[in-house]
Amino acid sequence: MTENPSELHPPFPVLSRREALQVTAGAVALAALPLQPVTAASSPAAAMNETALTITVNGRAHTLRVDPRQSILDVLRETLDLTGTKKGCNQGACGACTILVDGRRIVSCLTLASMHDGARIETIEGLETDGALHPLQEAFVEHEGLQCGFCTPGQIMSGLGCIAEGHAGSPEEIPFWMSGNICRCGAYPGIVAAVADIGGRT
């Protein structure tokens, strides 16, 4: 009987058991190496597309070059090291990243920094004066408007916006106008009391 040529010369290399184990071990070792993701900041293409941005944050002017895809939140936290503004859901749903831009409250995670060249930005770090807390910060402490504190910077900045907009006239009105700020600890009574307290003084 004539032998099948494909049996004498298989179309793929035949590995011994030892060689197969060596290949498998090498693949496992390669998979275990840490990945080095190409971030927007490190990408050569991103560097070529950077745009100039001049903003005033808490009274201090900054001239930066930013990726046009960067949010104000990321510029504040990663470039200016102002980490008081928190990254919560990163989808504009929790309000932890609320800041004031030209006096208006916004969720900074959904706002492109490049769209606000020349803007005046206020964050939680800019509220104290000569080491003294802002009256709304003091009211949050007095009325126990916080527990874990993660949402507190956004709550306070939103509260300031709420007061400036004239929507802090009563404890019944405040929850509606601050409904975009979520407190997972449930400190809402204290938050409302703090905002109502300062709103009643202005």
Buried (B, 14 or more C-beta within 10 A) or exposed (E): EEEEEEEEEEEEEEEEEEEEEEEEEEEEEEEEEEEEEEEBBEEEEBEEEBEEBEBBBBEEEEEBEBBBEBBBBBBBBBBBEBBBBBBBEBEBEBBBBBBBBEEEBBBBBBBBBBEBEEBBBBBBBBBEEEEEEBBBBBBBEEBEBBBEEBBBBBBBBBBBBBBBEEBBEEBEBBBEBBEBBBBEBEBBEBBBBBBBBBBEEE
